[in-house]
Amino acid sequence: MKKALMLVCLIALTISCKQKDSATAGTETVDNVTEIVVSEKVNQLQSELLVPMEIVNAEATEVTAKYGLEFGGSCYACDVANVIVDGEMINLMNACDLHTQISYKITKIEEMDNVIVIHTPLNEFVFKRVDEYPVYQLTVKGQEIDQKLYRPAGFYTLKSLLESFEVHDCGDFEG
């Protein structure tokens, strides 16, 4: 909530400064910033840590049974990335060691229907919402990311929702 309030204050300050510039440049900045602040879908994507998921039961009709924790990367190989979007940066953190991370500065966020594209200088992170629960399919375009520590999973959901899925932890796995 503090981040959102600070962002609104920053936007107001930016708008007042930009009014001195040409009308076209000011409008473009306001539209991009407003899109980020107002959109409920973008706010939800930025609300907390996104954890890696995979399809565990393709025939299931219920989301919590169809998707589950990405077992191989989270419990065995420790190569999959958790993701957090904080408005200014997108951070990829190794699922087994959250202190091991890489960060990308966000240059632009676009929203089209059920797709949110986060642009950075080197990559585009495309989050396609596949269900209202929410579950996002992630595609990364651009420069290749280190697959040994930060492999993007196929799907992500909010960490707070993880326990509602049938497969939500590594169980008794001791690998």
Secondary structure, DSSP 8 states (H G I E B T S, - for coil): -HHHHHHHHHHHHHHHHHTTS-HHHHHHHHHHHHHHHH-HHHHHHTSS-EEEEEES-TT-SSHHHHEEE-HIIIIIS--BEEEEE-SSEEEEEETTEEEEEEEEE--EEEEETTEEEEE-SSEEEEEEEEETTTEEEEEEEES---TTT-B--SEEEEGGGGGGSSS-S-TT---
